[in-house]
Amino acid sequence: MKVIVSLFFITAYFLGWLHAATVEISPQEQAWLDKTKTLHVRITKDLPPYQFMQEGEYVGISVEYIKFFASMFNLKIEYDARGSWAEALERVKTHEGIDVILRLTPNSQLHQTMLFSKSYCAFPFSLLTSKTFPSEIFFNGSMRKIAVVPHYVINEKLKHDFPHFTYVTYANSLEAMRAVNEHKVDGFIGDIAIMSMFVKNYRLDNVKISNLTRYATEEQSVAVAKDWPEFISLFNKMLEVMPQDVHVKIKRKYLPLVQEKNSLAATQSIELNEHEKMYIATHPIISVTNELGWYPYDFNEEGEAKGFSVDYLKLLGKKVGIHFNFISGTWPVVFEKFQNKEIQMAQPLIPSAERRHHFRFSDKFITMDLALITQTKRHDISTMETLKGKTVGAGKGWPTTQYLKEEYPELNVVEYETAKEMLEAIAYGLIDAGVDDAFTAHYVIEKEMLTNLHVAFKVALKNLEDSNLYIVMQPEDEVLQGIINKALHSVTPDELDALKSKWSKSIMSKESRLALSLDEQIYLAQKNRIRMCINPDQMPLEMNQNGKHVGIIADYIALMETFLGVPIDLIPTRTWAESLLKAKERQCDILSLSIATPERKAYLNFTHPYMQIPLVLVSGEDKVFYADINALAGKSIGITKGYAYGDILRVHYPNLQFIDTPSDEEGLKQVAQKKLFGFIGTLPTMAYQIQKDYFGSLKIISKLDERIDLSIATRNDEPLLLSLFEKAIDLIDATQKQTVLNKWISVNVEGHMDYTYVYIISAFIGFIVFIVLIRQYQLHQYNVKLEILSNTDKLTGIHNRLKLDDILEQEKKLFDRYQSPLSIVLFDLDYFKNVNDNYGHKRGDEVLKSIAAIVMRAKRESDVFGRWGGEEFLLICRNTDKNGAKTLAEKLRESIAAYRFPEVVSITASFGVAQFEKYDSIVKVFDKADKALYEAKAQGRNRVVAFDM
């Protein structure tokens, strides 16, 4: 039956906190609750932070959880601290004064006599050494004297891994830690939470704590006798409904400072042997696959490899001194190149018996969860069995796709090149469902706004024994395999958390994103404040107004401060240059907004951008509008000194004369005094300054193509700040962003008009009106030019690639809806390089113009023709099947071959023809046309080849 239970969780931290949760209670559990009124709980008086006495009351992490449980189910608690630990383990089996053990790590022996709950907390093992001992060399093979505590779970692992160490036994953790503090032993390995509390409470001033990734995290559970399964099931249900922020607050409450902020793994260099060093010296660049569209792991945008696995690989490369050259293409194409040894590494790869037989695999790289994706309205699809006879999409060339076909032969499986294509097919109703990685599905659904899709359920394939993803190398690259594995094992939890935070931001719920790692919790618990430097005069973005941070950015920072629970204090500076200097000297922890540059990355980390702002050029009221600032060659243009976009603009516009100014205000002043022709700044700041001080004398005369990405910059010697602010940024939702913007573009009237806000509105409206007027005045000059620039190739006068892309996207949508025949003809000129080499590029340009004219005369009116790039051209043939397109291509081939070009002996062309089939993507059809074109060249050129399955 369903019971609504009011939870009154009373602790010093949560006084007055009330929460209601819905828990499904079985008849057996209800019967157990009816007869069990009191829990007899084994307690330890001095085991902080789990259980200890404070002002006559038992407190601690474990105590908080059992109190929460008892309050939830209206049970009383009686604590029992009598006897030894070994006696308590025996007494709980027969309920001899003890029913519950609060903190116990499960193992195979204990499982024989006891039942365990799910883990309610898990803290990593850490290394305790003296402050003067270099912890990074602790495990380098030298003799060490180690303190151990009887029955501690780590003891056997240590003795197995380091038999040459000397082990000295102490009665408890405190005595062992005191031995380290007094230099009686070299070190002690234990629970970081216990260590940090003892260091604080017992003033162990001669020691330091270092994180240790060598051993798995120790998970803590509640344990009872085998005859209490109802307690375990209820406790697990309590853990599930317990709000995530309560879990975090409990742990944060009891976690003091860990004195060594940087983990051992972060400071420990990777030890490479001579063969590995030689390999890197002779192979500084490694080629690796980059799939076009496996979001968010591995994809390509605007020619740049991006994604979680791409960033992960770059991190590994940085650790060992290898640069990765990403070779992009559809998965079948790049994997074929890898198989042919044209590419050295493939990633991220799903394992199969065949692949493991032929290639070398790294250790685990990424964990993947397969899921089924459907339209949200498809209530008829609830299990794999309900898919019988339906059409299901899957990844082309994936082992999981083969397993899917083997286990569910009744499915009509359609393979897709990319997840985006498959999910769009589901969204448009072309197929019923699709199988893909859940992380990928969530990301693409969010990114492409496919709001009618959802992840229906996880998919378990019997033949898929390993769901992890791996980096794969050629069979002869054993040395490279070793290097990659060492790099993988050197990645710290902080580094991995930062990567996950970056790529998980769009798919995680706010509650999930709020969850902090142990290191983050410890860091914040001891961080009294976060010191922030800003740009002191860049309204409406931000400014220092009599010691107070105000502006759009200030409101964002206030939201982040609330999320993090730590004060963010303003450090006063007079200029942006001074703020940068203070950040470099570690006098401030963060910069509120900054652009990432190579120089700044030497001392700062940068979050993903949380604002993007256009740049504009300001000049005198008498100046005309400039569509392209390249026309201002030789003019003096001011830029505030220290702004990162100044370096970018100097590269993009080398013919302009840029002059540094101390500030935006000074730059505009020099423009008004005719000392500078113009000044470049951000749109909101320039609009604000003009309306405030220069209305009627200065105006915006050009909008640049460049937009600046603004991030929060964090000091890189405290890497946890980066992951914390990544999460804080992610927690600001669209509604909150809109509220902030509305505040700073609204008019406030309080006795008198606040013209600051009027100026902002007037600036934006004035800028828009000004552009409209200028555009109207110059319409007869620009309209034709703009149309040509946007749609046509400058040399030949035919469609350019951008226009062809747009047209092809529309034709593809029509094809998907009506299934009317659609084909493409891709052709390029044979040996065209010889024309340029022998007759010069001017004659080569004339040939390209002639080719365009020949095709325009010979093609049909319905065909779309354009220049694809270089000497390559494309025809889009509407309502035309493969045979019709081949006939047209043959006509064009003959026309080109028969034409007599001035001064050039002859020109021929090779043609590839491909037709769209159901479920084909644009990428796939181009791949077919490209293969047909390649075959035409292989057959001797000057011929037409149509792609056949």
N, C-alpha and C positions, 0 to 999 in steps of 0.2 A: 504494500500500500504506500501511497505517497504522503509524506509528512512534511509540513512547513515548520521548520524549527528556527526560532529566533536565537541569534548568537549574541551573547553579551560577553565580549572578550575583554576582561578587565586586567590591564597591566599598567605599570607606571607610564609606559609609553603610549598606550591606547585607551586611556581613561575616557569613558563616555562614548567609546566606539561601538556602534550597533550595526549589525549586518544580518540580513535574512537570506537563507540559502535553501534551495529545494533539493532534498535528498530522497532517493528511492530506497525504502527499507523493506527488505524481504521478511516473510513471516518468521524465518529462523532468527534473523537479526532482532526482530521485535520481541520474540520470546526471550532472547538473551538479555535484552535491555530490561525487560520486565522483572527478571530475577536478579539482575546485577545492579546494585545500587551504589556500590563503593569500589573504587579501584585501589588496590594496594600496590604502591609503586616503589621500586627500589631507587634510592637517591644517594648521590655522593655529595658530601659537604664541600669538597674543594676540588672541583674539576671545571673551572671556568674555561670557556664561556658556556659550556653545556648545562652544568648543574652545580650550584654553589650557594652558600648562605650569604645574605646581604641584609643587614639590619634585622636579623632574626627571621627572615623569610627566605624560602627556597626560590631562586631565580635562575635564569639561563635559557639558552636556545631550546634545549630539550623540554624544560619545564613549561615554556610558553606553548609548545605544541600540545602537551598532554592537558594543559589547562584549557586550551581551545577545544580539544576533543571533549573533555568533561563538561564544559559549559554548553556545548552543542547538543549533547545527549542527556543533560540534566543528571550527571553523575557526580558523586563526591570523590575526593582524593585523600588517601592516607599515605604519607611517606614513611619509608622504613630505611634507615641508614645503618642498621646493625650488621655486624659480621663482615667477613672478607668478601672479595669479589667472587672467588671460587665457590664459597658457600651460597652466595646469592644465585648463581647459575644452577645450583642443585635445588634450592628452595622453590624457584619459580616453576619447576617441572611439576611439583605437587601442590602448588598454591599455598605453601607453608609461610604465610605472612607476606608473600610477594606474588603479585599477578603479572606485573609488567616490568620489563627491563627497558629503561628509557633510551639508552644509547649502546648499540651493539652493531659490529660489522659482521655481516653474514659470512660463513664459510661452510664448506661441505660437511665438516664434523658437527657444527651447531645445527645445521639443517636437519639432521637426523632426529633431534629431540625437541626442536623449537620451530615456531612459525615467525616469519619476519614480515613487517610492513614494507611498502615501498619506501625508498630513501626520502627522508625529509630534509636532509642537508648533506652536502658533500664538499669537504675541504681538502685541498691538496696537501701532500707531504711537503715539508720544507726542511731546509738545512740550517742548523744553528751552529755558528762558529764564533770565535772571538773576533772582535772588530778589526784586529790587525791581520787576521788570516785571510789570504786571497781565496775566496770561496770558489772562484772559477777554476782553480786547479785542484780542488779537493779530491776528485776522482781520477787523477792522472796516473795512478799506478803506484804511488809512493805508499809507504807504511803509514797507517793512521790508527789512532786510538779512539774508538767509538763507544759512546754511552748507549746502553740499551735498557729497556724496561721489560720485566717478565710478561710473557703472553702477548706481547705487542705484535700486531699482524705483520709489521714490516721486517721483523727480526730475521725470519728464515730467508726472505728475499735478499737481504743485505749479506748474510753469511754465504749464500750461494753465489752471489755476484762478486763478492770481495772476500774470499777466504783468507787472504793474507792480512786483513785488518785484525787488530786486537780489539776484542769486545769486552767492556766492563759493565757488569750488571748493577743497576740501582733500583731502589724499591719502587720509585714512581717517576713520573715525568719531571716534577719539580726538582727532585734530587739530581736527576740526570742533567738538567739544565744548569743547576748550580755548579755541577762539576765542570761544565764548559766555561761558565763565568769565572771560575777560579783556576782555569787553565790546567785542570787535572786530566782532561781528555781533549781531543781535537774537535770533536763535533757530536751532534745528536740529531737524529732524523725523526720528526714527529709531525703531528697535526698542526697546521699553521695557526688555527684558531686558538688551540690550547697554548701554544708557544707564545703568541702575541699577548695573551692575557697574563701569563706568568711573568713575562719580561716587564710588563707595565706594573703589575701588582707587587712584585717582589724586588723591584729595582735592580734587575740584572743589567747593570750599566756597561758591562764589558763585552757584550755579545751583539751579534747582528743576525737577522733572519734573511735567508735567500730562498726564493722560490725554487722548486725542484720538479722538473718535468720528467725525470727518469722513471718514476713509478706512478701507477694509476692512482687517481683520486680515491680517498677512503670514504665510502658511502656509509651514512649513519641511518639506522633503522630502529624501530621499536620492536621488541621481541616478547612473545608470550609462549605458554605451553601449547602443545599440539591440540589440546581440547578446547581452545578458544579461537576457532577460525572466524567466528562472528565479529570478534574484536578487530581482527586484522582487516576484514572486508569493510567494516565501518570506518576504521582509521584511514584506510586508503580512499574511501569516498570523501572523507573530510578533507584530505589533501587535495583532491580534485576540485572541490567547490571553494576552497580557501582562496581569496583574491590574491593575485600575483604580488601586488604591492605589499600585502601583509607578510608574505614570505620574505620579501626584500627587507622590510623594516625590522623584522625580528632579528635577522642576521646582522644588519647594520648596527642595531642597538648594542650588540655585544662584541663588536669587532674593533679592537684598538689598532694602533699603528704597527705596521710591519716596517722595520727600520730600513731595510734595503729595498728601495722602490723598484729598481731594475732587477728583473729576474735573472737567475743564473744563466738560463738559456740565451737571454738577450745579450749578456756580456761575454759569453763563452764563444770563442772563435771556432769555426769548423776545422777539424784536424784532417787535412788531406794528405794522403801518402804521395810518394814521389811519382808513381804512375799517374795518379789523378792530377797532380800539378802539371805534369808534362802534357797530359791530354788537354787541359784547359789552355795551356800555352800554345798548343798547335791547333786547337779548335775554339778560338775565342767567340765565334759566332755559330750558333746551332739553329738550323732551320726546323720549324715546327708548324704543324697544321693549324689553320684558323678557319673554322666553319663560318659560312656567311650569316647563318641565322639561328643558332642554338642559344636563345636567350634563357637566362642571363649569364650562362656559363661562358660561351664562346661564340662571338658574332663579330660583324664588321660593319662599321658606319663611316661613310665618307672616306673609305680607303684605310681606316685605322682599326686594328684589332682591339676588341674590347670584351669585357666580361669578367666574371668571378675567376674562372680558371686562368684567363690571360693575366689578370693582376697577380694571381697566386704564382704563376710561372715567373713573372717579372721579379717578384719578391725572392723566389728561389735563386734566380740568376744573379741578383744583386748580392746575395749571401756568398756565392762561390765565384763570382767574377766572370759569368757567362752572359753574353747578349743573345737574346732569342730573336730570330728573324721569322716573322709570322707569314706563312704562305697561305693566301686566302682562296676560297672556292667552295663549291658545294661539297658536302661530305663524301659522296662517291668519288668525286674528282680528286680531292686532296688525299683521301685514303689510298686511292690507286697510285698516286705519286709516292706516297709513303711505302707502299708495297714494292714499288719499282726502285726504291732507294734514292728517289729524287729529293725526298724530305727525310731528315734524320729522326725526328720525333713526332708522334701523334698524341693528341690529347683533346679533351678527357675521354677515355675509351672504356667501354663496357667489356668486361672479359668474356671469353668463351674458350672452350677446350682447344679449338683450332687456332685461335689467336695466341693462346699461351704456348702452343707447340711451335709457332713460327717466330714469335717475338719475345723480347725481354720486357717485363712489367716492373714498374716501380712499386714501392710499398703504397698503401692506401693513400689516395689523393683527395677524393671527395666522396661523400655518401649520397646516394640517390634513392628517392622513393617514387616508384611508378604509381600512376593514378589514372582513373578514367574521367574524361571530361565530356560533359554533355551540355545541351541547352538547359537552362533552369526549369523550363516548363515540361521537360521530358520526365514526368513522374513514372512513366512505364519502364524506365531503365533504373534498376536499383541494385542488380547483381550482374555478374558476367553471364549468368544463365539467361537473363532476360534479354540479352543481345542476340540470341539465336536468330540467324537469317538476316541480321542487320549489317549495315556498312560501317566499318570502323577504320579510322585512320591510324597510321603508325609511322615511325621514322624509317626512311629508306636506308637499307644496309645495316640496321641495328640488329644485334643478336636477339634482343628482346622481341623484335618483330617476328623473327623466325620461331621463337618459343611460343609467341602468341598464336601463330598459325598452327603449330603442332598441337597445342593444348586445346584450342577452340577451332577445329576445322570447319565448324558450321558458320563461322563468321566470314563475311566478305571484306577482306583486309585490303585497304588502299594505302600505298606507301607515298610519303611526302618528303620533299627535300628538306624543308624547315618546319619547325613547330608553328611558326606564324601562319604559314600556308594551311597547315592542318586545322589550326584553331579557327581560322577564317572560314574554312570549308564547313566546320560544325556550325559556326555562327550564322552562315548564310543558308543552312539547311541542305547542303550538298551531301553530307554524310551524317550518320546518326550520332557518332561518338568518336573519341580518339584516345589513344593510350600514349602518355608522355610522362616525363618527370614532373612531380607536383610543383617543385620550385619553379621550373620553367613555365608551366601552365599558369600559375598565379602571376608571374612576372609579365608574361605576354598579354594576359587578359587585362591586367591593369594598364600596361603601356599602350595597348592598342584600343582600349576602352570597349572591349567586347563584353558589354555588361549583361548580355543574355546568356553567358556561359558561367559554369561553376565546376569545381572539382567534386565529382559525385562520390567517389570512394577510392580507396587504395586498391591496387591490383597486385596480387601475389601470384607469380608464375613458378610452378613447381621446378621447372628445369633451370630457373635462374638461381643458381646457388650463391652467387656473389653479386650484390646490388651496388657495390662500390664502383667508383670511377678511378681510372689509373692513367699515368703517363707511360707511354709505350715507346720502346727503342728498338733499333735493329739488333738482330741476334749477335752480331759481332761487337756490340757496344757495351761490353760488361763493365768497363771502366766508367763510362757515362752513367750507367745504371747506379753504380756505387756513389757517384757524386750527387746525383739527384736524390737518392735516399738520404744521404747525410744532410742535404739542404732541407728536405721535408721534415726530418726529425729536429732540426734546429729552429723551426718556426715556433714562436712563443704563443701562448693563449691570447695575449694582448694583440699580437699581429693578426692572428686568425679572426679574433672578434672584430677588429677594425674592417677587415675584408667582408665579413658576413654582414656587418652593419651597413656598409656601403651598398651591397647588392640586395639586401633583404628589405630595405626601407619601404618599398612600394607594396609589399605583400604581407607584412606582419601587422597584426592588430596592435592598437595602442598599448594594450595590456602586455603583450609579448615584448614590444619594443622597450617598455619601461624596465624590464628585467635587467639587472646589472650583474656582471660577473663578480666573483669573489674579490678579485683585485680592485675592481672599481668600487665596490662597497667599502673596502678597507681604506682606499685612497680618499673617498669622500668623507668617511667617518672621521678622518684625522685632518682633513683640509679645512682649516678655520675659515678661509676665504679664497676666492679666485680673483687675482688682480688683473684688471683689464685696462689696456690702452686703446685710445680711439683716435679718429681724425677730429681734432677739436673744433673745426669750423667747416662743416660740409652739409649744411642744412639743405633740404629737409631730411637727408639721410641721418645725420647725427651731428651733435656739437656738445661742447662742455659749456653749459649755461649756469654760471655761478657755482661751479662744482657739481652740477647735476647733469647726468647723461640724458639728453632728450633727442627725439627724432624717431624716424621709422625703425632704425636699427635698435635704438634703445628699447622700444616696445618688444621687439623680437627677443632681445637679451633678457628682458624681464620675464618673459614666458619660459625661457630656458632656465633661468634662475629658480623659478617655481618647480620645474621638473626635477632639477638636480638637488634641490634642498640645501644648497650652500650659497652664501652671499657672494655676489659678483661685484667687487668694489672698483670704482673708477680711480685710476692713477692719473693725476693731472699732467698734461703736457701742453706746450704752446703751439707746436707744429706737428704735422704728420711725420716729418723727418725725425723729430725727437721721440715720437712714439716708436718708430722702427728701431731707433738706437736703444731705447729702454727694453724692447723685446729682445734684442740681440744680447743685451747685458743681463737678461733674466730678471729685470726689475718689474716686468709684468708677465703674467702667465698666458694671456691671450690677446690678440688683436680682434676687435669686434667685426671688422670687415677688411679683407685684404685680397690681393690677387697673388696667386702662386707664381714665383719666379725662381730660376735656378739659384740665384744668390740667396734669396730668403729661405729656400729649402735647406740651406746649410744649418739653420738654427730653428726653423719652424716646420711644423706639420700643418696640412691644410685639409679642412673638411670638404665634402662635396659642396658645390655652389648652392647658396640658398637665395641668391638674388642675381638677376641679370639685367643690366642697365645699358641703354644706348649712349653713344658719344655724339656730341654735337659741336659745331664750330660757331663761335660768337664773333660778330664784328660790328662795325658802325651802322647806324640806321640808314645811311645812304648807299650801302652795298647791296648788290643783287644776289639772288639765290644761286648757289652752285650745286649742280647735281653731282659733280665729281670734284673733290678737292685737289686732285692731281693738276687741275687747271691753275692752281695757285703757286706753281713752281717759282721759287725765289722769294716768296712772301714770308715775312716773319710771323711765326705762329707760336704763341705761348702755351706752355704746359707746366703744371705745378711740379716742382722738383721732388723726386722720390716716388712719384706715382708710377706704378709698374707699366701702365698702358703707354707711357711715354716711350719706353724702349720698344714696345710693339709697333707703335706708329712710326718710329724712326726707320724700322725695317720695312714696313709696308709702303711708306711714302718717302723714299730717299731724296727726292727732288725738292722737298719742302725744307724750309729753314726753321727748325724748332729752337725756341728760346726757353730756358728754364726760368720759372718765377717762384718766389718763396711760397705763394699760396694762391688759391683761386681768386680771392679778393684782390690781391695785388696784380694778378694777370689781367683781370677785367679792367682794373684802374688804368693799366698801361694801354689797353685797347682804346679806352675812352679818351686818353691823352694823345692818341695817334702814335704812340711809341711802338706799338705792335699792330700788325694788320688784323690779327684775330687771336682767339684763345679757344682751346679745346678742353671740354670738361663733360661731366655726366649731365644728361638732360634735366633731371629734377633739380640738381644743384644750380645749373646755369639759369634755368627758368626762375628759380627762387631769387638768385642774386640780381638778375636783370630787373625783376619787378620791385625788388627792395631798394635798389640804389641807382639803376640805370634805365628806368622806364622812359622811352622816348629818345634815348641816345644810343643804345645798343640793342641788337636783335640777333636771333639765331638765323644764320644764313646757309647752313648745310647740316645734314644728318649723315654721319659716317656709317659705313657698312659694319664696322667693328662694334661689338657689344662686349661689355666686360662682365666676367663671372666673378662674383664676390663670395668669398668663403670666410669662415672663422679660422684664424691662424692660431695654433697652440704651440707652446714651447716643446721642442722635440726631445728634450732630456726627461720629460714626464709624459711618456707615450699614452698613458691612460686618459689624459685630457682629450686626445683626439677621438677615441672611441666614445667617450662620454658626450662630447658635443655633437658627434655624428648622430647619436641616439636622441639628443635633445632637439636637434633640428628636425629629425624625422617626426617628432611628436607634435610639431606645429602643423595643424591641419589647415585645409583650404579656407574654412570659415574664419579661423583666427587670423589668417593672413589678410583676408578681405576686411576684417574689422580694423586691423592696424592701418591698412591703406585708406579706408574710409575716414578714419580719424584725422589723417594728415592731408586729406584733400577736401575737408569739410569746412564750413564757416562757423565760427563760434562768436556769439554776441553776448557779452557780459557787461552791460552798462555802456560800452563803446565797442566799436568794431575792431576785431583783432585782424589787422590787415596782413599779418603774416600768412594766414591761410587764404585770404583773398588773393594775395600775390601768387600763391602756388596755382590756384585755379585759373587766374587770369593768364599766367604764363603758359599753361598747357593749352587753354582755349585760344590765346593769341597766337601761339605757335601753329596750331592747326589752321586757324583762319588765314594766317600769313601764307602758309604753304598753298592753301586753296587759291588765294588771290594770285600768287606768283604762277601757279600752275595754269590758271585761266589766262593770265596775260601771255604766257609763253606756250600755250597749248599748240598753236599752229607750228611752233618750232620743234617741240619735243615728241608729240604723239607718234608720228611716223617713225622717228628714231628709236623711241622706246619699244615700239612693236617689233621692229627689226631686231633690236638687241635681245629681246626676250625670247623670240620665236625662231630666229633664223641664224644660219651659219654665216659669219661675216664674209668669208671668201667666196662661197658658191651661191649664196642667196637662197638656199633651200633650208628645210627645217634643221635645227641643231639637235643635239642629243637630248637636251632637257625637254624640248617640245615633243620629240619622239617618245620619251618616257611617259609624258603626260597622256599622249594619245593612246599609247599601248595599254596603259592602266585602264582607260575608259573602255577600249575595245575588249580587254580581258573581262571586265565586269559584264559587258553585253554578251560575251560568249558564255560566261557562267550562267547567265539567266536564260538565254534563248537557244544556246547550243548551235548557233549559226556557224558555218565553217569559217575558220580564221587561220591564216598562214603568214609566215614571214620569209623574206628572202634576204640573206646576208651575203654581201659580196665585197671583195677587195681587188685591187689592181695587181696584176702579176708583175713582179720585178720592178715595182715602182721606184725603189731605191736607186736603181740604175739611171732612171730619168733625172733624178735630182743630182746624182753624182756626175753624169755625163753632160747634162744640159743646163744645170743650175736650178735653184729652187724657184726662180721666177717662172721658168718654163714649166716646172712641175705644177705650180699653182694654176697656170693656164690649162694644163691637162685636166686638173680636177674640176675647173669651171666647165670645160667641154663635156666631161663625163656627166655632170649634173644636167647640162642642157640636153644631152642625148637621151637620158632616162626620162626627163620631164616630157620630152616629145613622144617617147615610145610607151610610157606607162598608161594605164587606164585612169579615167577621171576619179574613180573611187579609191585608187591606191594612194597610200601616204608614203612619201619619199623624203629621206633626209640623210645627212652625213653623220655616221656613227662615231667617226674619229679617224684622223689621219687619212689614209686612202681607203677606208672601209665605209660602206654605205648600207642602208637598210630600207627595205620596202615592207610595208604592212598591207597585206592583201585581204580586204574585207570580203566576206561571203565567198571565199575561195578555198577549195581544198588543196591538198598537196599537189595533185596532178595539174590543177589549173595554175598554181603558183610556179610549178616547174616549167610549164609551157611559156608563161610570161618571162621567166628568167632566161630561158633559151632565146627568146626574141631579143631581150636586152643584150645578151652575150654576143649575138650575131651583129647587132647594131654597133656595139663598141669595137668589135674586131674589124668591122668594115670601114670604120671612120679613119680618115687620114689626118693625123695631127700635125700641125706645122713643126718642121724641123725634127720631129720624133719619128723614128722608123715605124713603129706600131705599138699599140697598147691592147692587151687582152685582160680579161677578168675571170675569176673563179667564183662560183656561186654555191651557197649552201641553202637548201630549202627545208623548212620544218612546219608541221601543222600542229595546232593546239588540239589535244585530246582531253577528254573529261578528266578532271582532277589535276591536269598539268598546271604548273606555275609558270610565270614568265621566265624565271631563272632556268627552269627545266627545258623550256622550248628553245631558249637561246643556246643552252648546252647542246641540244640536238642539232640546231642550225650550225653551230660552231664545229661540231664533229663532221657534219656533212661537208662544210667548207674545207676542213682539213683533208677529208678524203678526196675532194676535187683537186686539191693541190698535189696530193700523193699520186693521183692518177695522171699527172702531167700538166695540170693547170688548163685554163681556157676551156672549162667545161662546167656543167651543172650537175650537182648530186643532191638528191632528196634523201632525207633521213628515213630509214626503214627500221622498224623494231627488230 
